[in-house]
Amino acid sequence: MPRLQTLLIPTLSLALISATAPAQQPERTRRLPRETQPERPDQDQRQRDRAPSRVEMHEDFGPLGDMAGYEWTIDASWSDGSPLRARNLYRPILGGRYMTAQTFADDGEGEYERYFTVYSVNAETGDIDAHGFGFNGATSTVSLERVGDAGSIYRGQWPDGQTEYKQEIEIKSDHCLWRVWSRQLDTEEWSQIMDARWDRGRRLRPLPSQPMTPGFRRPGGGNRGGGR
């Protein structure tokens, strides 16, 4: 069973899968909470006042940038019947030049954070590079090529050991279609192992922002970063 990395991990992490899932699940000391803790009324009102009407991502992200600011969920099965229940939290950072995705998976015993992915635009190719970090310490980078007349389809392909994977993500208004294939490196035939959709859910609270300065001042005085 392929392992989930965020869509586009999904990446696209939109959103992205890579390699084979380890047979043993990671140890967890506690279940990670969902972002459902209520805020105090005064905090909640200030958050709504400064939240933008839409999340602004850099235009080079294309339709992929429309995923930012929302939770996306999937409840599907791999071709071998293994269930896949997960959610991705996509957020813009650094003025929309980058996008992050937290991937939470449910193994039937509880939910745990499995991947963290940072998406960036490759200045040379225009592709989207997904830099993934796994719960087991593994790292990877997968490039997503934007194709199609409307530019709403993203494709990526990569090897992992003796197996090669490719995926296609098609962005819609409130969901995206996700298709994944695999093959052995010594064969030409691809087998489809996933054909499902990610559904857009709740709007995420904006992350706190702070002004950027040449150097920053630590509590109690003193500068770091070479600022004057």
MARTOR-608191 format. One record per residue (C-alpha): x, y, z; residue number from 0; residue in three letters. Coordinates in Angstrom, 2 decimals, padded with zeros to 5 digits. Example, Ala and Ser with C-alpha at 12.3 -4.5 7.8 and 13.67 -1.06 7.14 Angstrom:
REC, 012.30, -004.50, 007.80, 0, ala
REC, 013.67, -001.06, 007.14, 1, ser
END
This chain:
REC, 000.00, 000.00, 000.00, 0, met
REC, 001.54, 003.36, -000.97, 1, pro
REC, 001.91, 005.81, 001.82, 2, arg
REC, 000.17, 009.13, 001.80, 3, leu
REC, 002.19, 012.26, 001.65, 4, gln
REC, 000.22, 015.39, 001.31, 5, thr
REC, -001.92, 015.78, -001.69, 6, leu
REC, -000.25, 017.33, -004.55, 7, leu
REC, 000.04, 016.02, -001.14, 8, ile
REC, -000.98, 016.59, -001.09, 9, pro
REC, 000.92, 017.55, -000.60, 10, thr
REC, -000.62, 018.18, -003.70, 11, leu
REC, 000.80, 016.49, 000.03, 12, ser
REC, -002.41, 018.87, -003.10, 13, leu
REC, -001.37, 016.84, -000.81, 14, ala
REC, 001.37, 013.45, -002.64, 15, leu
REC, 002.15, 009.83, -002.10, 16, ile
REC, 005.56, 008.27, -002.23, 17, ser
REC, 007.13, 004.98, -001.37, 18, ala
REC, 005.60, 002.09, 000.54, 19, thr
REC, 003.96, 002.42, 003.91, 20, ala
REC, 005.86, 000.84, 006.81, 21, pro
REC, 004.06, -002.15, 008.25, 22, ala
REC, 004.40, -000.82, 011.77, 23, gln
REC, 002.47, 002.26, 012.78, 24, gln
REC, 004.35, 005.04, 014.63, 25, pro
REC, 004.19, 005.22, 018.40, 26, glu
REC, 001.98, 008.01, 019.66, 27, arg
REC, 001.91, 009.40, 023.15, 28, thr
REC, -001.39, 011.16, 022.67, 29, arg
REC, -003.98, 011.85, 020.02, 30, arg
REC, -003.50, 015.20, 018.34, 31, leu
REC, -006.49, 017.50, 018.83, 32, pro
REC, -008.42, 018.97, 015.94, 33, arg
REC, -008.58, 022.73, 015.72, 34, glu
REC, -011.94, 022.89, 017.44, 35, thr
REC, -011.05, 024.66, 020.66, 36, gln
REC, -013.31, 027.73, 020.99, 37, pro
REC, -011.66, 031.10, 021.19, 38, glu
REC, -012.68, 033.80, 023.62, 39, arg
REC, -015.29, 036.11, 022.04, 40, pro
REC, -012.97, 039.11, 021.91, 41, asp
REC, -010.23, 037.06, 020.21, 42, gln
REC, -012.70, 035.49, 017.80, 43, asp
REC, -014.03, 038.90, 016.76, 44, gln
REC, -010.54, 040.29, 016.15, 45, arg
REC, -009.69, 037.21, 014.10, 46, gln
REC, -012.73, 037.72, 011.85, 47, arg
REC, -011.97, 041.42, 011.47, 48, asp
REC, -008.48, 040.83, 010.11, 49, arg
REC, -009.20, 037.68, 008.10, 50, ala
REC, -009.07, 038.41, 004.33, 51, pro
REC, -012.11, 037.73, 002.17, 52, ser
REC, -009.99, 035.18, 000.31, 53, arg
REC, -006.56, 033.69, 000.78, 54, val
REC, -004.08, 035.41, -001.52, 55, glu
REC, -001.58, 033.02, -003.08, 56, met
REC, 001.00, 034.01, -005.66, 57, his
REC, -000.50, 033.73, -009.16, 58, glu
REC, 002.17, 031.26, -010.29, 59, asp
REC, 000.54, 028.58, -008.11, 60, phe
REC, -002.49, 028.62, -010.40, 61, gly
REC, -005.63, 026.76, -009.23, 62, pro
REC, -003.52, 024.88, -006.68, 63, leu
REC, -003.35, 028.07, -004.66, 64, gly
REC, -007.13, 027.99, -004.22, 65, asp
REC, -006.69, 025.09, -001.81, 66, met
REC, -004.96, 027.34, 000.70, 67, ala
REC, -006.96, 028.37, 003.73, 68, gly
REC, -009.11, 025.23, 003.93, 69, tyr
REC, -009.19, 021.74, 005.34, 70, glu
REC, -009.46, 018.98, 002.71, 71, trp
REC, -010.57, 015.44, 003.56, 72, thr
REC, -010.57, 012.04, 001.89, 73, ile
REC, -012.31, 008.76, 002.74, 74, asp
REC, -011.38, 006.19, 000.12, 75, ala
REC, -009.61, 002.87, -000.48, 76, ser
REC, -006.49, 001.79, -002.31, 77, trp
REC, -006.82, -000.79, -005.07, 78, ser
REC, -005.91, -003.57, -002.62, 79, asp
REC, -008.81, -002.58, -000.37, 80, gly
REC, -006.74, -000.78, 002.26, 81, ser
REC, -008.69, 002.20, 003.64, 82, pro
REC, -007.40, 005.76, 003.41, 83, leu
REC, -008.88, 008.31, 005.78, 84, arg
REC, -006.96, 011.55, 006.06, 85, ala
REC, -007.17, 015.33, 006.05, 86, arg
REC, -004.85, 018.10, 004.89, 87, asn
REC, -004.64, 021.62, 006.27, 88, leu
REC, -003.35, 024.04, 003.60, 89, tyr
REC, -002.06, 027.47, 004.59, 90, arg
REC, -000.24, 030.28, 002.77, 91, pro
REC, 002.96, 031.63, 004.29, 92, ile
REC, 005.34, 034.51, 003.53, 93, leu
REC, 002.82, 036.56, 001.63, 94, gly
REC, 001.53, 033.66, -000.48, 95, gly
REC, 004.93, 032.80, -001.95, 96, arg
REC, 004.74, 029.39, -000.30, 97, tyr
REC, 002.04, 027.04, 000.91, 98, met
REC, 002.23, 024.49, 003.71, 99, thr
REC, 000.18, 021.36, 004.28, 100, ala
REC, -000.22, 019.30, 007.44, 101, gln
REC, -001.42, 015.76, 006.80, 102, thr
REC, -003.29, 013.88, 009.52, 103, phe
REC, -004.05, 010.19, 008.99, 104, ala
REC, -006.51, 007.93, 010.81, 105, asp
REC, -005.30, 004.35, 011.23, 106, asp
REC, -008.49, 003.16, 012.91, 107, gly
REC, -007.13, 003.65, 016.41, 108, glu
REC, -006.88, 007.42, 016.27, 109, gly
REC, -005.53, 010.32, 014.29, 110, glu
REC, -001.89, 011.33, 014.14, 111, tyr
REC, 000.19, 013.83, 012.17, 112, glu
REC, 001.95, 011.94, 009.37, 113, arg
REC, 003.43, 014.52, 006.98, 114, tyr
REC, 004.33, 018.16, 006.64, 115, phe
REC, 004.84, 019.61, 003.14, 116, thr
REC, 006.04, 022.96, 001.83, 117, val
REC, 005.05, 023.93, -001.72, 118, tyr
REC, 007.04, 026.42, -003.78, 119, ser
REC, 007.19, 027.58, -007.40, 120, val
REC, 010.31, 026.51, -009.27, 121, asn
REC, 011.70, 029.72, -010.79, 122, ala
REC, 013.36, 027.87, -013.69, 123, glu
REC, 010.64, 025.44, -014.78, 124, thr
REC, 007.46, 027.01, -013.37, 125, gly
REC, 006.56, 023.65, -011.82, 126, asp
REC, 005.38, 023.30, -008.24, 127, ile
REC, 007.96, 021.65, -005.99, 128, asp
REC, 006.55, 019.76, -003.00, 129, ala
REC, 009.12, 019.37, -000.23, 130, his
REC, 007.85, 016.63, 002.07, 131, gly
REC, 008.83, 015.70, 005.63, 132, phe
REC, 007.60, 012.43, 007.11, 133, gly
REC, 006.86, 011.34, 010.66, 134, phe
REC, 009.68, 008.77, 010.35, 135, asn
REC, 012.33, 011.33, 009.41, 136, gly
REC, 012.15, 010.73, 005.65, 137, ala
REC, 012.33, 013.69, 003.27, 138, thr
REC, 011.55, 014.01, -000.43, 139, ser
REC, 010.92, 016.53, -003.19, 140, thr
REC, 008.41, 015.88, -005.97, 141, val
REC, 007.82, 018.27, -008.89, 142, ser
REC, 004.27, 018.83, -010.14, 143, leu
REC, 003.81, 019.91, -013.74, 144, glu
REC, 000.79, 022.04, -014.56, 145, arg
REC, -001.02, 020.75, -017.68, 146, val
REC, -004.42, 020.99, -019.40, 147, gly
REC, -006.12, 023.83, -021.26, 148, asp
REC, -007.28, 025.46, -018.02, 149, ala
REC, -004.08, 024.62, -016.16, 150, gly
REC, -006.11, 022.91, -013.44, 151, ser
REC, -004.37, 019.51, -013.69, 152, ile
REC, -001.07, 018.80, -011.95, 153, tyr
REC, 001.04, 015.71, -012.67, 154, arg
REC, 004.04, 014.25, -010.88, 155, gly
REC, 006.15, 011.12, -011.31, 156, gln
REC, 008.93, 009.64, -009.19, 157, trp
REC, 010.71, 006.32, -008.43, 158, pro
REC, 010.90, 004.65, -005.05, 159, asp
REC, 013.11, 001.59, -004.87, 160, gly
REC, 011.99, -000.84, -007.57, 161, gln
REC, 008.63, 000.86, -007.98, 162, thr
REC, 007.70, 004.01, -009.87, 163, glu
REC, 004.65, 006.15, -009.12, 164, tyr
REC, 002.78, 008.86, -010.95, 165, lys
REC, -000.19, 010.92, -009.86, 166, gln
REC, -002.64, 013.38, -011.35, 167, glu
REC, -004.59, 015.98, -009.41, 168, ile
REC, -007.44, 017.87, -011.04, 169, glu
REC, -008.61, 020.95, -009.15, 170, ile
REC, -012.33, 021.71, -009.03, 171, lys
REC, -014.19, 024.44, -007.15, 172, ser
REC, -014.98, 022.52, -003.95, 173, asp
REC, -013.12, 019.25, -004.49, 174, his
REC, -010.22, 017.78, -006.42, 175, cys
REC, -009.88, 014.46, -008.23, 176, leu
REC, -006.87, 012.36, -007.31, 177, trp
REC, -005.57, 009.48, -009.43, 178, arg
REC, -002.43, 007.44, -008.74, 179, val
REC, -000.68, 004.70, -010.76, 180, trp
REC, 002.32, 002.46, -010.06, 181, ser
REC, 004.56, 000.06, -011.95, 182, arg
REC, 007.68, -001.99, -011.42, 183, gln
REC, 010.76, -000.45, -013.01, 184, leu
REC, 011.31, -003.53, -015.19, 185, asp
REC, 007.82, -003.30, -016.75, 186, thr
REC, 006.02, -000.86, -019.04, 187, glu
REC, 002.47, -001.38, -017.78, 188, glu
REC, 000.97, 001.00, -015.24, 189, trp
REC, -001.66, -000.13, -012.71, 190, ser
REC, -004.09, 002.37, -011.20, 191, gln
REC, -004.05, 002.14, -007.42, 192, ile
REC, -006.18, 005.17, -006.47, 193, met
REC, -009.13, 006.99, -008.02, 194, asp
REC, -010.80, 009.22, -005.47, 195, ala
REC, -011.55, 012.81, -004.49, 196, arg
REC, -010.56, 015.23, -001.77, 197, trp
REC, -013.42, 017.40, -000.51, 198, asp
REC, -013.03, 020.95, 000.70, 199, arg
REC, -014.18, 021.49, 004.27, 200, gly
REC, -013.97, 024.19, 006.89, 201, arg
REC, -012.16, 027.48, 006.49, 202, arg
REC, -009.00, 027.64, 008.59, 203, leu
REC, -008.20, 030.45, 010.99, 204, arg
REC, -005.41, 032.67, 009.67, 205, pro
REC, -002.04, 032.21, 011.33, 206, leu
REC, -000.77, 035.17, 013.37, 207, pro
REC, 001.44, 037.46, 011.29, 208, ser
REC, 004.30, 039.65, 012.45, 209, gln
REC, 006.18, 042.44, 010.66, 210, pro
REC, 009.45, 041.47, 009.01, 211, met
REC, 012.47, 043.43, 010.22, 212, thr
REC, 016.22, 043.23, 009.51, 213, pro
REC, 016.69, 041.79, 012.98, 214, gly
REC, 014.28, 040.73, 015.69, 215, phe
REC, 014.33, 041.63, 019.34, 216, arg
REC, 014.05, 038.89, 021.91, 217, arg
REC, 011.94, 039.37, 025.02, 218, pro
REC, 014.07, 041.09, 027.63, 219, gly
REC, 016.21, 042.95, 025.13, 220, gly
REC, 018.98, 042.12, 022.71, 221, gly
REC, 018.91, 041.71, 018.95, 222, asn
REC, 019.51, 038.71, 016.73, 223, arg
REC, 019.87, 038.52, 012.98, 224, gly
REC, 022.32, 041.38, 012.57, 225, gly
REC, 019.76, 044.20, 012.73, 226, gly
REC, 020.56, 047.59, 014.14, 227, arg
END
